[in-house]
């Protein structure tokens, strides 16, 4: 998942972000409402974790502007230290999809995020590019009906590329999926993971789907259908 965390408590944002990144997600951060609104309108996220009390633009106003002005239906999980029925109702009325009251379990937050993304994506649990199919709910990958075996990192990278297909995914984005904010200095490790992925999904088959866009990143696409 590609997640935006809009939270002005740096320690809380870091804890949530580190948990999500360890689970394989890509995370962006905003410490105030205006920055969060900007990021949410210029990028495509699978879900947003949104604090209710923010400097510059509060969470309710940010949510309303996303829903009404930007016509953006990205799933939103609201966080708040306030536990009143009025706060919850206000959040849902303005367009929030779920609600957690601080303090909360990081595991529960992540489970709720995954549930929101599954509901929003619907059939996007089954990703397909040409004859390559990835069921993200069961982690089963098949090509031309043949089941393929990939390691955990390979599955993460494949999901990222398939969700973006046919667009190019920048090298830095792929690195963040694998290593978070601490990629190795050399690109040899990344090239090794890409080589391993290509050897599984492409090498045994006639048509090649995984392309290297030199100096930019990678793309997964059937060029014959573009």
C-alpha positions as a printed Julia matrix, in Angstrom:
226×3 Matrix{Float64}:
   0.0     0.0     0.0
   1.02    3.61   -0.57
  -0.03    5.49    2.57
  -0.06    9.16    3.52
   0.21    9.91    7.25
  -1.0    13.4     8.18
  -0.05   13.81   11.84
   1.66   16.66   13.69
   3.01   14.43   16.47
   6.35   13.39   15.0
   6.84   10.43   17.35
   3.38    9.01   16.63
   3.78    9.52   12.88
   7.16    7.77   12.98
   5.77    4.82   14.96
   2.86    4.36   12.56
   5.07    4.81    9.52
   7.74    2.39   10.68
   5.13   -0.28   11.42
   3.57    0.14    7.97
   6.94    0.15    6.21
   7.97   -3.05    8.0
   4.77   -4.57    6.6
   5.91   -3.6     3.1
   4.05   -0.33    2.61
   5.38    2.9     1.12
   4.73    5.86    3.43
   4.68    9.65    2.93
   4.38   12.11    5.79
   2.82   15.53    6.39
   3.01   17.43    9.68
   0.22   19.9     8.97
  -3.1    20.01    7.16
  -2.08   22.19    4.23
   0.9    19.99    3.38
  -1.3    16.94    3.74
  -3.9    18.39    1.39
  -1.24   19.22   -1.2
   0.28   15.73   -1.1
  -3.13   14.07   -1.24
  -4.12   16.03   -4.34
  -0.89   15.62   -6.33
  -0.21   11.95   -5.49
  -2.25    8.77   -5.64
  -2.53    6.99   -2.29
  -4.19    3.74   -1.32
  -5.16    5.21    2.06
  -4.67    8.24    4.3
  -4.16    8.24    8.06
  -5.49   11.64    9.13
  -5.25   13.26   12.54
  -8.26   15.35   13.52
  -6.3    18.12   15.24
  -3.75   19.63   12.87
  -2.07   23.01   12.49
  -2.92   25.11    9.45
  -5.94   23.07    8.37
  -7.74   20.66   10.69
  -8.51   17.09    9.73
 -12.24   17.62    9.18
 -11.61   20.53    6.83
  -8.92   18.61    4.97
 -11.24   15.64    4.53
 -14.07   17.86    3.32
 -11.87   19.63    0.79
 -10.62   16.32   -0.55
 -14.11   14.92   -0.93
 -15.92   18.02   -2.19
 -13.35   20.21   -3.94
 -10.97   17.54   -5.26
 -13.55   14.75   -5.72
 -11.0    12.41   -4.15
 -12.39    9.18   -2.68
  -9.18    7.76   -1.22
  -9.98    5.77    1.97
  -9.42    7.91    5.08
  -8.79    6.61    8.58
  -9.16    9.42   11.11
  -7.2     9.62   14.36
  -8.2    11.69   17.37
  -7.58   11.98   21.09
 -11.22   12.93   21.54
 -13.69   10.1    22.14
 -17.14   11.59   21.74
 -20.04   10.56   19.57
 -20.15   14.06   18.07
 -16.56   13.85   16.84
 -17.13   10.45   15.27
 -20.36   11.5    13.59
 -18.75   14.69   12.25
 -15.9    12.69   10.77
 -18.17   10.17    9.05
 -20.52   12.87    7.76
 -17.65   14.76    6.18
 -16.37   11.65    4.38
 -14.07    9.66    6.68
 -14.21    5.9     6.22
 -13.04    4.73    9.63
 -12.05    6.08   13.03
  -9.5     5.27   15.74
  -9.18    6.96   19.11
  -5.73    7.5    20.61
  -4.08    5.5    22.1
  -4.5     2.64   19.65
  -2.81   -0.57   18.6
  -0.53   -0.27   15.58
  -1.59   -3.74   14.53
  -5.25   -2.76   14.64
  -4.57    0.41   12.63
  -2.82   -1.56    9.92
  -5.56   -4.2     9.79
  -8.15   -1.45    9.43
  -6.13    0.2     6.65
  -5.88   -3.05    4.73
  -9.62   -3.6     5.11
 -10.36   -0.09    3.81
  -8.08   -0.6     0.81
  -9.61   -3.99    0.04
 -13.11   -2.54    0.09
 -12.05    0.39   -2.07
 -10.13   -1.67   -4.57
 -12.68   -4.45   -4.93
 -11.46   -6.57   -7.82
  -8.04   -4.96   -7.52
  -7.17   -7.83   -5.18
  -6.71   -9.7    -8.46
  -4.05   -7.92  -10.49
  -3.46   -8.88  -14.1
  -0.98   -7.79  -16.77
  -1.3    -9.86  -19.95
  -1.27  -13.51  -18.8
   0.42  -12.68  -15.48
  -2.07  -12.78  -12.59
  -1.43  -11.95   -8.92
  -4.09  -12.58   -6.26
  -2.94  -10.27   -3.46
  -5.3   -11.86   -0.94
  -3.72  -15.32   -1.29
  -0.3   -14.19   -2.6
  -0.61  -16.64   -5.48
   1.09  -15.63   -8.74
   0.39  -17.39  -12.04
   1.49  -16.86  -15.61
  -0.14  -18.68  -18.47
  -1.88  -20.76  -15.81
   1.41  -21.87  -14.27
   1.96  -21.1   -10.6
   5.12  -19.12   -9.88
   7.06  -19.01   -6.63
   8.48  -15.68   -5.47
  10.16  -14.59   -2.22
   8.56  -11.96    0.01
  10.49   -9.06   -1.5
   9.7   -10.23   -5.01
   5.99  -10.26   -4.17
   6.2    -6.69   -2.83
   7.95   -5.4    -5.94
   5.63   -7.29   -8.26
   2.52   -5.87   -6.59
   3.94   -2.35   -6.83
   4.72   -2.73  -10.55
   1.4    -4.41  -11.39
  -0.67   -1.77   -9.61
   1.2     0.96  -11.5
   1.17   -0.82  -14.89
   1.76    0.33  -17.57
   3.38    3.37  -15.93
   7.04    3.57  -14.98
   7.84    3.14  -11.28
  10.88    5.14  -10.26
  13.89    3.36   -8.81
  13.58    5.3    -5.54
  10.02    4.06   -5.08
  11.05    0.45   -5.61
  13.9     0.92   -3.13
  11.5     2.28   -0.51
   9.28   -0.79   -0.86
  12.28   -3.03   -0.17
  14.36   -1.07    2.33
  12.24    1.84    3.54
  14.34    4.98    4.03
  17.65    3.1     4.27
  18.51    1.76    0.82
  22.04    0.41    0.24
  24.58    2.74   -1.3
  25.12    0.45   -4.28
  22.38   -0.4    -6.77
  23.69   -3.95   -7.03
  21.22   -5.29   -4.47
  18.23   -3.77   -6.28
  19.44   -5.08   -9.61
  19.75   -8.49   -7.98
  16.11   -8.43   -6.83
  14.92   -7.28  -10.26
  16.97   -9.99  -11.96
  15.45  -12.62   -9.67
  11.92  -11.32  -10.36
  12.54  -11.26  -14.11
  13.93  -14.8   -14.08
  10.67  -16.05  -12.53
   8.0   -14.07  -14.39
   9.69  -13.58  -17.78
  12.54  -15.97  -18.54
  10.44  -19.14  -19.04
   7.95  -17.35  -21.31
   8.03  -16.03  -24.87
   6.9   -12.45  -24.19
   8.75  -10.24  -21.72
   6.76   -7.98  -19.38
   9.35   -6.47  -17.02
  11.22   -3.6   -18.62
  14.09   -1.49  -17.35
  13.76    2.21  -18.14
  17.4     3.2   -17.85
  18.1     6.06  -15.49
  14.48    6.19  -14.31
  13.05    2.91  -13.07
  11.0    -0.11  -14.11
   7.69   -0.87  -15.74
   5.59   -3.98  -16.12
   3.52   -4.03  -19.31
   2.57   -5.97  -22.39
   3.71   -3.52  -25.07
   1.79   -5.41  -27.73
  -1.49   -4.32  -26.14
  -0.55   -0.65  -25.59
